[in-house]
Amino acid sequence: MQRRTRIPFTFLLLFALLLPGATAQTLRLTDSGNEPPRPFRQWGEEALGTIKEDLWLPERELYAEKATVGQAAKDPAFMWGAGVQLTALAAAAQADPDRYIAPLRSYADALQVYWTEHDGIGGYDVLPGPKPPDRYYDDNVWVVLALAEIHEVTQDPVYLDRAEATYRFVLSGEDEKLGGGIYWHEQSRDSKNTCSNAPAIVAALRLYQLTQEPHYLETARRLYAWTNTHLQDEDGLYWDNIKLDGEIDERKYSYNTALMIRANSLFYAITGEPQYLAEAQRIARAAEAKWIVPETGGVADGGRFAHLLLESFLALHEQDGDSRWLEIVSNALAFVHEHVRDPNGRYASRWDRPQDDALQGFMLLDQASAARAYWKASLAEF
């Protein structure tokens, strides 16, 4: 792949600050009405093309977990990265069905090798079997969300059936300890995490939209109340998890908060109850203050988390029409494309730091996160 010549980010920042009257804001990426729209679709196509070139395992019709320059990729991806790649293809297929529906269906079907029956219920394992079970509830709920999108774009009921079956596995991780909530990991039930509960709320609402089955809305309300009671800080943001002894892990990752922005946005879309929109906006403002870097527009988190934060801003914009959320997304993705992408078109893990040197190793999860973000942005009305 041809290398691109780029001026290092640090040099640009120094040059900008030396200009008369310049500040760090000089380097802020903007998408004003005087500039052409950013080519998110083109960037998404490029990202998926690089993923296919670097990480595709044709003999298994799967993608690899990672690759090292000069070495052939060989081991299939863990379910987390595979699920994000599935969502990237789903968004691409929504934007360009003629080109992407076939590879989307092919990959979704190939991922059935991860499906494992254990203790009377099926769910996606972290890796293809046969092997001892190792299933995560959050891995599975990401797949529910992907399958819901695949059903929408293909209108094939098999994907809705898979989404509902996978959601049954997710709910098998809920019990009455701590008053409810879904565990993180089936084989070690020692914490209940925002990363399993928040997307489970969103997934229940999406399944309600697709099926109109009341139990999905009831489930969403139940998990929403539990998550807010046990895992939300006073600032509106969300902690990572709560242990069974009641100890709270107060680390905050952008994707946990992101899924609760989406949950509130969906509740508002479905019910029209204004408190949900107000809460989505309150949380989004707190998330912007914590994770969006004012000087550059970058997101101060890993891309595997940050892409979901940007998607939540797009979801909120669909409900309140506030262009500030589009501006945040556009500026962040411009920063990612210009500074997080290495000279060979591969993406580093952090979305707030320049990557001027060529990466020697790279993961599907990081590449797919960028691809998903670009394609979702391409679908928004900027």
N, C-alpha and C positions, 0 to 999 in steps of 0.2 A: 504493500500500500504506500502511496506517495506521501512523503512527509510534507507538512505545511510549515512555512516560515512564519514565526510569530515573534513579536516584541514581548519580552517578559513583562508580566503584570506589575512587578515591583518597579520596573523602569518607567512604565506608563504612569504609575501613581506619583513617582518622584517628579516626572516631567509636568504632570498636571498641577502639582502643588507649587511648582516654580513659576507658573504663569501668573501675570499680574492679576491680583484680586482672586486668585484661585483658592479653593478649599478642597477637602477630600470629597465634597459633593460633586466636584467637577467630573469625577470618574463614575458617578452614578449613572447606570444604564437606564435610559428612558425610552418609552414607546409613545411619543407624542404624536399628535395628529399631523405633524410636519414630516414624519418619517414613514417610509413604507412599512406595512405589517411585517412582523418577523416571520420567517418561513418555517414555522413549526413543523409542518408536514414534511418538508424536505429534510429537516433535521431528524425527524422520526424515521424516515426512510433510510437515511444514512446510518442511524444507530442500529436499526434492525439488520441492515446489510452487513455491518461490521460484526454483529453478534453471530450471524449465520456463517460468515467467513471464519471466525475465530473459534467458535464453540459448538458448532453443529456436529453431532455424531450420526452420520447417515445410516450406519448399520443398525442403529437402535431407534432412529427417528426421535431422538431426544437431544437436549442441549447439555453441555458439560458444565460442571460446577465452576471451573476456573481453567485458565491457560497460562502458560509461561512462554515468553518469546523464544522461539527456536525449538519448542517441544510440542508435539501433537497433543491436543486435549483428549482425555480418555474416559474419565469417570463422570457418570451422570450427575446432574445438579441435585442438591438437596431440595426438598419440596418448597421451601421458602422462595428460593431463586426461580425455580420452575414456575411457581404460581405467579410471580411478578412478570415473568416472560409471557405467560398465558394472558395476563391482563394487557400487556403491551400489544400483543397480536389482536386481542379483542378490540381494543381502541382503534388499531390500524384498520381492522375489518369494517368497523363502523364508518370510518372515513373513506375507505376505498375497498368496498366489498368485492369487486371483480378481481382484485389482485390478492387480497389477504384472507378471504373466507376459506379457501381450500387449505392453505397452510395452518390456519387457525384450527379447523376441524381435525386435521391430521395430528397436530400436536396435542390437542385436547384428548383425542382417542388414545394416542401413544402413552399419555400419562396414566392410563388405567393400570399400567404395570406397577404403579405405586399403591394401588388399592389393596388393602389387606383386611381380611376378616379375623376378628379376635374378640373373645368374650361375647360372642353373639351379635356383634355389630361391625359393619364395614366402615373404613375410613382410610384416608391417604397416609401412608407411612413416609418417613423422611427420605427413604431411598427404596428403589425397587426390591422386591423379594426374589426368592424366599430368604427370610431372615427373621430373627426374633422381633416382635413388634416394638416400634419406637415411634409413637404417634403424638403429635402436638395439636392441640385444639386451635391454636392461632393459625398454624399452617393450613388447616382444613377450612377455616372460615374465610381465608383469602381466596381459596379455590371456589367456595360457594359464590362469592361476589363475582369471580371471573365467569363461572358457569351461567350465572344469571345474565350477564352481558352477552355471552355466546348464544344463549337461547333467544335473546332479543334480536340479535343481528342475523341469526340463521332461521329463527322460527321453528327450530327442530325441538320437539318435546323431550327428546332423550337428554338434552342438556339441563332442562328444568328438572327432570326426574333425578339426574345425578346431583344437582344442586340441593334438592330436598333431602336426598339420602345422605349427603355429606353434612347437611345441617342437623340431621338427627344424631350423627356422631358428635358434632359440636355440643349439642345439648346434653349428651350423655356425660359430659364433663361438669355438669351443674349438680350441686347437692346442697344440703341445708347447713353445712358447716359455715360459720361466719354469716349465717342468715341468707345464704344463696351465693350466686356468682359461679363463674366457670373457671376451672383450673387451667393452667398453662399446658401441662404435660400429663398424658394418661398414665405413664408408668411411674411417675414421681409426683404425687398429688400433695405438694407442700406449699404451693402459693396459688393465688388467684390474681390474674394479671389484667391490666387494662388492655393489653394487646390481644387478649382473647375475648374479653367482654365487650369492648367498644365496637369492634367490627361485627360481633355477633348481633348487636343491636341493629347495625346498618343492614346486615344480611337478612334479619327478620323483616325489616321494613321493605327491603327490595323484594323478598318473597311474597310479602303481603301485596305489594303493587302488582306482581305478576299473577297471583292466584286469587286474591281477595279473600283468602282464608283468615277468619278472625283470630285464630290462635297465634298467627305470626305477629299480629299487632299487640296482642296480649303479652306475648313473650318479650317483644321489644320494650314495652312499658315496664315489665318486671325487671329486666336486666338494666334498663336505664336508671330506675330508682336505686337499685343496688350499687351500681357503679358510681353514681353521684354521691351516695352516702358514704361509701368506703374509700374511694380513690380520687376524689376531686379536692384540690386545694382551694383556699379562699380566693386566690387570684383568678380562678376559673380553669387553670391548667390541671393536668392529671399526673398523679404519681404512677410509678411503674407497676407495683404489685403490693399485695398484702399477704403476709405469711399466716398460717393457721393459728399461730399464737397471738395474732393481732399486730405484730410488728409491721410497719409500713416502710417499704423501700421508696424513699422520696425522690429518687432520680426522675427526671422528666425528659421524655423523648418526644419529638415533634409528632410522630405518627399516632401516639396515644391520644393526644389532644385533637389531632386532625380528625380522627374517626368520630369523636364526640361533636365536633363542628358539623360533620356530615350527618350524624344521627339527628341533631336538632334541626338541621335544614330539611331532612326527610320528614321528620315529625310535622314540621310546619307545612310542607307540601301536601301531606296526606290529610292532616286534621284542620289546617288553617288557624290553629290556636296561636295567637301572637306571642305568647311567652316563649315558645320554642325559637322563633326567629330572633327575639331579643337576646336569648341565651346564646345562640349561635354567634351573633355579632359580638357579644361580650367576650366570649372565649376567643374568637378570631382576633379581636384587638389585643388581647393578652398574648396570644401566640405570635402576632406580628412583633410586638414589643420584645419578646424573648428571643425569637429565632431569626428575624429578618435583619440583615446587616444594613444600616442606613446608608453607609458610604458607598456600597457596591451593589446592593440588591441581592447579594448572595444569601443562602440559608445556612445558619450556623449549626449544622447537623450533618449526619451522614445521608447520602442520597437515598439509601434504602428506606429512611424515615421521611426525609424532606419531600420526596415526590408526593407522598400522601398528604402532607400539609398543603402543598400547592393545589392538589386536587380538591381539598376541602374548601379552599378559597373560591375555586371555580363553582363548586356546589352551592356555596353561600351566594355567590353572584347570581346564580339562576333564580334565587328566591328574593333577594333584595335589590338587584339591579345596580348595586353600587360599583362604579368603575374602578374604585381603589383596589378591589381584589384582583381585577384583571391586570392592573398596572403592576401589582406586586408579583404576580405570576410571570408576566412578560419580562420584567427586569431580572427576576431570578433565573429564568431559563436562558436569557441572553448571557448572563454571567456564566452559567454552567457551560453553554456551548463555546463561549470564547475563552474561558479560563480553566474550567475543570476538565475539559477534553484535551487529551494529550496530542502531540503532533501526528499521531497515527489514528486518531479518531476514537480512542478508548477513554473511558471515564474513570477518574479517581474516585475514592470513596466519599470524601468530604465535598460539600457544595458551597464552601465559603473560602477555599484556599486555591491559589493558582497552581496548576500542574504544567510546568513549562517543559519538563523532561519527559521523554517517552517512558511509559510504564513497562516494566519487565514482566509483570504478572498482573492479572486482572480477573475479576469474578463476574459471572453472569448476573448476580444480584445487582451489582452496581451499574452494569450496562443496561439491563432491562429497566431499571428504575428511571434512567434518563429517557429511554425509548417511550415508556409509558407516559411520562410527563409531557413529552413533545406531542404525542398523538392526542392526549386529552386536551392539550391547549389548542391543537389544530381544530378541534370540534367546537371550541367556544367561539362566541360572537364578539370579537374584539372591536 
